[in-house]
Amino acid sequence: MSNIYEKISGLAKGYADNLKVIIGSRLEEMKCDDTSHYLIYRVLGAQLEEGRLIDEY
């Protein structure tokens, strides 16, 4: 039973590590993205930081 747990844990860690790299890469790319859509966020009452967080989520 312990062997199965270790294998599943190893797979989960591998997928989590890979996802962290992909998300980090996309967050860096987003710094260069067009932000003209932030105007819509402002019209809806969101502040600049909130708009950035909306895009990240």
N, C-alpha and C positions, 0 to 999 in steps of 0.2 A: 504494500500500500504506500509506503514511504517513497518508493521509487517512482510511482505514478505522480505523486505530489510534486516531487522534485522536477520531473519532466514538464509538468504543467506550469510550475513556477518559472522554470527556465524559459519556456515559450512565452509566457506572459511578460516576463522581464524583457525579452528580446523585442517583442512587439511594442512595449511601452517605450523602450529606448529609441527604437526606430521612429515612433510617432513624435517623440520630443525633438528629434533632429528635423523632421519634416515641418513641424509647427514652427520651430525656430527659424528655419529657412524662409518660410512663408511670411513670418512677421518681419523679417529683414526686407523682403521684397515689397511688403506693404508700405514701407517708408518711402518708396519711390512711386507708389500708385497715385493716380489722379484722385484728388479729394473733393472734386466739385459736388459730389453727392452730399457732402457735409452741410451744404445749404439747406437741404431737405431736413436734416436733423435739427438745424437751428430753427427752422420754421416750426418744427414740432416741439420746440422748447428744450432740446438737449444741448448741453454745453459741449465745447470742443472735445474735452477729455471723455465725456460720455459717448460722443460719436466715434471716437477712436476705439473705445471699449466695445461698442456695438459691432464694429467691423472685426475686431479680434474674436469676439464670440461667434 
